[in-house]
Amino acid sequence: MTADDRGSDAPRAYLDHAGLGRVRAPAADAMRTALDEVYPHGSARMGRIFPARAAARATAAALLECSPDEVALVPNTSTGLHLVADGLRWAPGDEVVVFDRDFPANVHPWRALAERCGVRLRWVAMRRGGYEADDIAAAIGPSTRLIAASHVNFATGFRLDLDLLCALAAPVGALVCVDAVQGLGALPLSTARTPVDFVAAGAHKWLGGPPGTGLFYCRAGRLPLLRSVPAGWFGYDGANDMLSKGPGHFRYDLPLRSGTGRVEGGMYDVLGMVGLSAALDELAAVGSRAVAERIELLTGRLREGLATRGYRVESPAGAGAWSGIVSFTDPRRDGGQLVQELAARGIHVSYPDGMIRVSPHYWTAEAEVELLLDALAEPPTGAAPRH
């Protein structure tokens, strides 16, 4: 396994894919070519790169094991979550199950419903960095309309069992909406096998796409439930035809597109789609299983190395709980100070929710992990050596 192509021989470790993934060379090259060869010529050449959106949609559908008609390309996770929160018709007394210490993007849309529509929130407590099945089951009741879950917790890295979640939701007919931004691209997620209803994921982390790109999945049978979704002129069947076939074809009473792409609106980030399509192609060429196996290997080495060096690993372990995130604390010093010391040495990690978060990807080299562990084996700045 080789390191990322960085164009530099300076010793450095990039271990923050849970914060911002590194745009890989194929995606960067595709966007650079578009900027050099297409954008300076405007509409005369723009048609060359318009197909990137359809290609990205098809590859994303293969990744999720669904139909391309069930996928929309959106700017970020929040957009996808709001399509659900703002699109469903709510009634006073409806309940939404949310999770304590989840990322704000997957809490604010549902809190707004509580204020606007009389929706009640039922909270699942975090215990030991994760969530227990009994607590989730206790939060679900006859009035549960939707469960808003993150596949992977952004801070602890705990991976939620989505199959279990769907099984708990089914008896009361609750919808399952998944914030997958910290899992998709690192862990397999098959909508064919796991019957979630909605998935939202920005592509700028584990998918390796440029910031401002992302995916939204809506199970085909659930699309009619999203009554209030925005529909720009691209959201209607025949939108392009009415402009190109003469005056007799110009009309406004067009039907909405039948697929989830109806929510994509008007003009989009064409350059971003070029990068996203290339990033998804590279990920698909590797394969979801190979990516997950490689990440499991690297995170296992991190857990082992951190424990032997006296750090407290906060991320839950176990076959069903691990993810691409390993978070830890240092009982001997402030975590923020340690992150700064590592950054000064060219080792990039992050520090959410009071924990030091390390998140390697498939392309991370073993040497990068060892560089971090070697740095952590040294005594804290200004401290006596360990014995």
Beta strands, then each sheet from edge to edge (+ up, - down):
strand 1: 13-14
strand 2: 71-74
strand 3: 95-99
strand 4: 120-124
strand 5: 144-150
strand 6: 175-179
strand 7: 198-202
strand 8: 214-218
strand 9: 312-313
strand 10: 326-329
strand 11: 347-348
strand 12: 356-358
sheet 1: 1+ 11+
sheet 2: 2+ 8- 7+ 6+ 5+ 3+ 4+
sheet 3: 9+ 10- 12+
end
